[in-house]
Amino acid sequence: MRSKHMYTKAGEIRGYIEYTYQGGPIIMKYDMNEYKDKLASLNLVQENHIPYMAGWVKHFLVLGNPDDAVFADILSREGREDWQIRQALDAVKIYRGIYPEDSTAIETNSTEPMQIMRDSLKVRHYARSTEKTYLQWCSRYILYCEQNEISAESDSAFKAFLTYLALKRKVSSSTQNQAFNAILFLFRNVWFREPDNINAVRARKPSTLPVVLTLEEVRQVLKKAKGLPGLIIRLIYSSGLRLSEALRLRVQDINLENLSITVRSGKGNKDRITILSSSIISDLQKQLELSRKLFENSVIPVSLPAALERKYPNAGLEWGWQYLFPAQNASVDTGTGEIRRHHIHRTGIQKVMREAVKKSGISRHAGVHTLRHCFATHLLMSGVDLCEIQELLGHKNLETTRVYLHVMKGFRQSVESPLDLL
C-alpha cells in the first residue's frame, strides 16, 4: 500500500519509523528523541522551543526531505504564520548541520552569494525592511573583504569587519549587532557554516532610558502638527502604535464603536488590540470618507501579503482591506512587480513631527516613536497596570515594559534629595 507522500531514506536514518496499516494509508511515526538531545546538549535553541523544532523536522521528513523553497511553500499553503515558517526552516537547517549524511546535497553558486541570500530571506518570510537591511550589510561586508583581499567566508574576515565598524566607523552597539546578525545569516544560510568564537565580537547593548515628553510638551507638539500627518501623530499617541503599524492600518482594523484598533503583524509578527481615543473619532471618519472616494474611483487593488493575495485573489478590491491612509498614486510592488496601491510614506510624518518639536521649543531629541514611549509612561502615571500596558504595546516580556517605571521616576520624585534636608 502506497502513501500519498513520497518518502526518502533521510528520515529512516535518524528517526525511528514504525509502519502500520489500519485499513487506510501507511502511518509513519518518528522518534525525534536523539535530535532533541542534540539540541539540548549543543544549546542551540531555548529549551522550551526544542519540542517544536523536533515537530518541524518530523514534518519535513514525512514530506520527503524537500528543499527549503518547497517546504516553505507547503507550510504557507497549510496556513502557517511567517514566524512558524522561519522556525521550521531553522529547525531543518540545524538538523542538516547535525546529520549532514542524512540530507540531500545542497548546491549553491558561491559566485552569487547575494542572490542566494535574497532567496533565503524570502523563503523565510522575513519582513521587507529586514531583507533590505540584511542585504545592505552583507554587500558592504563583501565589498570590504574584496578591498582588503581577504576571503569573505573566513572567520577572521567576520571579526575584522565588525572591529572596523566599531573602531573606525564608530557605529553604535545596536548598529554593530545589526551588522552581526546580517553577516551571521549570510554564513549560516548561504555558506552553510557556523563561524567560530563569534560572540566575542557581539557588542554589549547599553542600558538607556527612552526620551519621554511631559503632558504639556505632548499637547504643544500635537497642536503644531497639522493635516493628515498630524492626525497620524495623534493616532500614534492615542494608541501607542509604532509608525509602521499606524501606516499599515486597514479599514477593517478600526473599530470606532468599541474605540479599539487591531494591529496586524506587529513587531515579531504578532497581532494585538489596543485602545483608541474618542477625541479623534470625527477626524478618522473624515479620513475614512476620503479613502472611500479614492477606493470607488480606482480599479487598482491594494497591496496585500503574498500568501493572503494568493489565498484571496479578489481581497485587494474589497473595501475592508483598503489602507486607512492610502497613497494618492499607485506604484509598483517591489515584491511581485505588479501595480498596487500602497499606504503613504513615513518620511512626510517624520518631517512634520520634527517641525512640531522644533516649534514647541523642545530641546531634547524627540521623534515619532517618542510618542509611543509617552503613551506608556503617561498611562503608568495615571495608574494603569503595567501588565495591561504590556498588552497594549505588544511587548513579549514584561521586562521590556518595566523600563517605563524608571522613566516615570523622572516625573514623580518620591525620594527627597539630601541637599534639600540641609
C-alpha positions in Angstrom: 0.0 0.0 0.0 1.5 3.4 -1.0 1.0 6.6 0.9 0.1 9.9 -0.7 3.6 11.2 0.3 6.9 10.3 -1.4 9.2 9.2 1.4 13.0 9.1 1.3 15.7 7.3 3.3 16.7 10.5 5.0 14.2 10.2 7.8 14.8 6.5 8.2 18.3 7.0 9.4 17.7 9.3 12.4 14.0 8.8 13.0 12.7 5.5 14.3 9.9 4.6 11.9 7.0 2.3 12.5 4.8 1.2 9.6 1.3 0.3 10.5 -1.7 -0.4 8.3 -5.2 0.2 9.7 -7.4 -0.1 6.7 -6.1 3.1 5.3 -2.8 4.8 4.3 0.5 3.9 5.9 1.2 5.8 9.1 4.7 6.8 9.9 5.9 7.5 13.4 9.1 9.3 14.2 11.1 9.2 17.4 12.9 12.5 17.5 14.5 12.0 20.9 18.0 11.9 19.6 17.5 15.1 17.7 16.1 16.7 20.9 19.0 15.5 22.9 21.4 17.0 20.4 19.6 20.4 20.5 19.8 20.4 24.3 23.4 19.3 24.5 24.6 21.9 21.9 22.5 24.6 23.5 21.4 25.8 20.0 17.8 26.9 20.9 15.8 27.7 24.0 14.7 24.6 26.0 11.0 25.3 25.6 11.4 25.5 21.8 13.0 22.1 21.4 9.7 20.1 21.1 8.5 22.5 18.4 11.8 22.2 16.5 11.6 18.4 16.6 8.0 18.6 15.3 9.0 20.7 12.3 11.8 18.3 11.4 9.4 15.4 11.7 7.0 17.2 9.3 9.9 17.9 7.0 11.0 14.2 6.9 7.4 13.0 6.3 7.2 15.3 3.3 10.2 13.6 1.8 13.1 16.0 2.6 12.1 18.8 0.2 14.3 21.8 -0.4 13.7 25.0 1.6 11.6 26.8 -1.0 9.2 23.8 -1.5 9.0 23.2 2.3 8.2 26.9 2.9 5.5 26.9 0.2 3.9 23.8 1.7 3.8 25.4 5.1 2.4 28.6 3.6 -0.4 26.7 1.9 -1.1 24.9 5.2 -1.8 28.4 6.7 1.3 28.6 8.8 2.3 32.1 10.1 5.6 33.7 8.9 7.3 33.2 12.2 6.4 29.5 12.1 7.9 29.1 8.7 11.1 30.7 9.8 11.2 28.4 12.9 10.6 25.3 10.7 13.4 26.2 8.3 15.7 27.0 11.2 14.9 23.5 12.7 15.7 21.8 9.3 18.9 23.8 8.9 20.1 22.7 12.4 19.1 19.1 11.5 21.2 19.2 8.3 24.1 20.5 10.3 23.9 17.8 12.9 23.3 15.0 10.4 24.8 16.1 7.1 24.9 12.5 5.9 21.1 12.3 6.1 20.5 15.3 4.0 20.4 15.7 0.3 23.3 17.8 -1.1 22.6 21.5 -1.3 24.0 23.1 -4.4 25.0 26.7 -4.2 26.7 29.1 -6.5 29.4 30.7 -4.4 29.9 33.5 -7.1 26.4 34.8 -6.3 26.0 34.9 -2.5 23.8 38.0 -2.5 21.2 36.3 -4.8 21.2 33.2 -2.6 20.8 35.3 0.5 17.9 37.2 -1.1 16.2 34.0 -1.9 16.8 32.6 1.6 15.3 35.7 3.2 12.2 35.5 1.0 11.8 31.8 1.7 11.9 32.5 5.4 9.3 35.3 5.1 11.4 38.0 6.6 10.0 41.5 6.5 10.9 43.6 3.5 12.7 46.1 5.8 14.8 43.3 7.4 15.5 41.9 3.9 16.7 45.3 2.7 18.9 45.9 5.8 20.5 42.5 5.7 21.3 42.7 2.0 22.9 46.2 2.5 25.1 45.0 5.4 26.2 41.9 3.5 27.0 43.9 0.4 29.2 46.2 2.5 30.8 43.2 4.1 31.7 41.5 0.8 33.0 44.8 -0.6 35.2 45.3 2.5 36.6 41.8 2.0 37.4 42.5 -1.7 39.1 45.8 -0.9 41.2 44.1 1.8 41.9 41.0 -0.3 40.6 38.6 2.3 38.2 35.7 2.0 34.6 36.6 3.0 34.0 33.1 4.2 36.7 33.2 6.8 36.1 33.7 10.5 38.9 36.3 10.6 37.1 38.4 7.9 33.9 38.4 10.0 35.7 39.6 13.1 37.8 42.1 11.1 34.7 43.8 9.6 32.9 44.2 12.9 36.1 45.5 14.5 36.4 48.0 11.6 32.8 49.1 12.3 33.4 49.6 16.0 36.8 51.3 15.9 37.0 53.1 12.5 33.4 53.8 11.7 32.4 54.2 15.4 29.0 52.8 14.9 26.6 52.3 17.9 26.3 49.0 19.6 22.8 48.4 18.1 24.2 49.1 14.6 27.1 46.8 15.2 24.7 44.0 16.3 22.5 44.6 13.3 25.5 44.0 11.0 26.5 41.0 13.1 23.1 39.3 12.7 23.1 40.0 8.9 26.5 38.5 8.3 25.7 35.6 10.6 22.7 34.9 8.4 25.0 35.0 5.4 27.3 32.4 6.9 24.6 30.1 8.0 22.2 30.2 5.0 24.5 30.9 2.1 27.8 29.2 3.0 26.1 26.7 5.4 28.7 27.0 8.2 28.9 28.3 11.7 31.7 30.9 12.3 33.9 30.1 15.4 34.0 32.2 18.5 31.7 34.9 17.1 30.2 36.0 20.3 33.5 37.8 21.1 32.6 40.5 18.6 28.9 40.9 19.5 28.5 44.4 21.0 27.1 44.8 24.5 23.9 46.8 24.3 23.9 49.8 26.7 21.0 50.2 29.1 19.4 53.5 28.2 16.1 55.1 29.1 13.8 56.4 26.3 13.1 60.1 25.9 9.6 60.9 27.2 7.9 64.3 26.9 5.7 65.8 29.6 1.9 66.1 29.1 2.2 69.8 28.3 5.0 69.2 25.8 2.9 66.5 24.0 0.0 68.9 23.9 2.1 71.5 22.3 3.5 69.1 19.7 0.1 67.8 18.8 -1.2 71.3 18.4 1.6 72.2 16.0 1.2 69.1 13.8 -1.4 69.8 11.2 -3.1 67.9 8.3 -3.0 64.2 7.7 0.4 63.8 9.3 -1.0 65.5 12.4 -3.8 63.0 12.5 -1.4 60.1 12.3 0.8 61.6 15.0 -2.3 61.9 17.3 -3.3 58.4 16.5 0.1 57.1 17.5 0.0 58.8 20.8 -3.7 57.8 21.3 -3.0 54.1 20.8 0.8 53.5 21.5 1.4 52.5 17.9 4.7 52.3 16.0 4.8 54.4 12.9 4.8 51.4 10.6 1.8 49.9 12.4 -0.2 53.1 12.0 0.6 53.4 8.3 -0.3 49.7 7.7 -3.7 50.0 9.3 -6.6 48.9 7.1 -10.2 49.9 7.2 -11.3 46.7 8.9 -8.8 47.2 11.7 -10.5 50.3 13.1 -13.5 49.8 15.4 -15.0 53.3 16.1 -17.8 51.9 18.2 -15.7 50.0 20.6 -12.8 52.5 20.5 -10.3 49.9 19.6 -7.6 49.1 17.0 -6.4 45.7 15.9 -2.8 45.8 15.0 -1.9 43.1 12.5 1.5 41.5 12.2 3.2 44.0 14.5 6.8 43.6 15.6 7.6 39.9 15.9 4.7 39.2 13.6 2.2 39.4 16.5 -1.4 40.7 16.5 -2.8 42.7 19.3 -5.7 45.0 20.2 -5.1 48.5 21.6 -7.2 51.4 22.7 -8.4 54.4 20.6 -9.2 57.9 21.8 -12.7 59.2 21.3 -11.3 62.7 20.6 -10.1 61.7 17.1 -13.2 59.8 16.0 -14.6 62.6 13.8 -11.2 63.1 12.1 -10.9 59.4 11.5 -14.4 59.3 10.0 -13.5 62.1 7.6 -10.3 60.2 6.6 -12.4 57.1 6.0 -14.7 59.1 3.7 -11.6 60.3 1.7 -10.3 56.8 1.5 -13.7 55.6 0.3 -13.8 58.1 -2.5 -10.3 57.1 -3.7 -11.3 53.4 -3.5 -14.5 53.9 -5.5 -12.7 55.9 -8.2 -10.0 53.3 -8.7 -9.7 49.8 -10.2 -6.2 49.2 -8.8 -6.1 46.7 -6.0 -4.4 47.4 -2.7 -1.2 45.7 -1.8 -1.6 42.5 0.3 0.8 40.0 1.8 1.8 37.4 -0.8 0.1 34.4 0.9 -3.1 36.4 1.5 -3.3 37.6 -2.1 -2.8 34.0 -3.3 -5.5 32.7 -1.0 -8.0 35.5 -1.6 -7.3 36.9 -5.2 -10.1 39.5 -5.0 -9.4 40.7 -1.5 -7.4 43.7 -2.8 -10.5 45.1 -4.4 -12.6 44.9 -1.2 -13.3 47.9 1.0 -12.3 46.3 4.2 -8.7 45.6 3.0 -8.0 49.2 1.9 -5.4 51.2 3.8 -6.8 53.8 6.2 -4.1 56.2 4.9 -3.6 55.2 1.2 -1.2 56.9 -1.1 -2.8 59.1 -3.8 -0.9 57.4 -6.6 -0.4 53.7 -7.3 3.1 52.2 -7.6 4.9 49.0 -8.5 5.0 46.4 -5.7 8.7 45.5 -5.3 7.9 42.0 -4.2 5.6 41.0 -7.1 6.3 43.6 -9.8 2.5 44.3 -10.0 0.9 47.8 -9.8 -0.7 48.2 -6.4 -1.9 51.0 -4.1 0.2 51.3 -1.0 -0.1 53.4 2.1 1.5 56.9 2.4 5.3 57.1 3.0 6.7 57.6 6.5 9.0 60.5 5.6 6.2 63.1 5.5 5.0 62.2 9.0 8.6 62.2 10.4 9.2 65.7 8.8 6.0 67.1 10.4 7.0 65.7 13.8 10.4 67.2 13.6 9.0 70.6 12.8 6.3 70.4 15.5 9.0 69.6 18.1 11.1 72.5 17.0 8.2 74.9 17.0 7.3 73.8 20.5 10.8 74.8 21.8 11.7 71.3 23.0 15.5 70.9 23.1 15.6 67.1 23.6 15.6 64.8 20.6 12.1 63.6 20.0 10.8 61.6 17.0 7.5 59.9 16.1 8.5 56.8 18.2 8.8 59.1 21.2 5.1 59.3 21.3 4.8 55.6 21.9 7.1 56.0 24.9 4.9 58.9 26.1 1.8 56.8 25.7 3.2 54.1 28.0 4.7 56.4 30.6 1.6 58.7 30.8 -0.7 55.6 31.2 1.6 54.4 34.0 1.4 57.7 35.7 -2.4 57.7 35.6 -2.4 54.3 37.4 -2.9 51.8 34.6 -1.5 48.4 35.5 2.0 47.5 34.0 0.7 44.2 32.6 -2.1 45.9 30.8 0.3 48.4 29.3 2.5 45.5 28.2 -0.5 44.0 26.2 -1.4 47.4 24.7 2.2 47.8 23.5 2.6 44.2 22.3 5.7 43.5 24.4 6.7 39.9 24.6 8.4 40.3 28.0 7.3 42.4 31.0 10.9 43.4 31.5 10.7 45.4 28.3 7.7 47.4 29.6 9.3 47.8 33.1 11.7 50.4 31.7 8.9 52.9 31.9 8.9 52.6 35.7 12.3 54.1 35.7 11.3 56.8 33.3 8.3 57.7 35.5 10.7 58.5 38.4 11.9 61.5 36.4 8.3 62.9 36.5 7.5 61.9 40.1 10.3 62.5 42.6 9.3 60.2 45.5 12.7 60.5 47.2 13.9 63.8 48.5 17.5 64.8 47.8 19.7 65.0 50.9 20.7 68.6 49.9 17.2 69.7 50.5 17.4 68.5 54.1 20.2 70.8 55.0 
